[in-house]
Amino acid sequence: MDNCISGGVATLACIPALFNNIIAKGIGLASLGLLFFLAFSAAKFITSGGDPARISSAKKSLTYALIGFVIITGSFLIITIIATITNTDCQLVGINCH
């Protein structure tokens, strides 16, 4: 990243650092969203009072939260597989892919 800025202007060498920062913030936001929806689903279950419609709604919320978690986790797996196949050095959010 030392060669990233030339004459006070960002160069194309900054793009990997930019993507790494965007991914790091995106994963953080997605993790917070996951925690929120898990807590929200749990509260819906607790307050359902045995009502089948409210239980169904809580199950759907929980299912969508878990699907989001699988997608986030799967994206790391896909990037790691692509980096391995192409024999490319890869580092995501401080985690070495190899």
Steps between C-alpha positions, in 0.01 A plus 500: 500500500807725517489543120128569507516880501704697248517876526209509743273311258385140544619262227366166377720331760245620759218288358582179695521696825170672418325168432647352818359792701159474333486124564602548864226758559244293309573189705472702818163639396380158387605352835309768687199435278523129572509561875206738475286256302590209727395703805190625317401143407555383858281783631229408250512138618482601864211742451305278260287361779444179306334679206587289191514803268748683724709185547512457123608861460777451757620185323514688169705780657740249649527314169583820310763597758666159471488513119679835516763349728555213255536747211756710690698192603469352151647813344823442692503140378444602137776763510738249659422239233551753218829617654618139531404409143664809353801469734454859613601649831188600684440679826151582623457727798834394643431130438736322263299287255765228468 
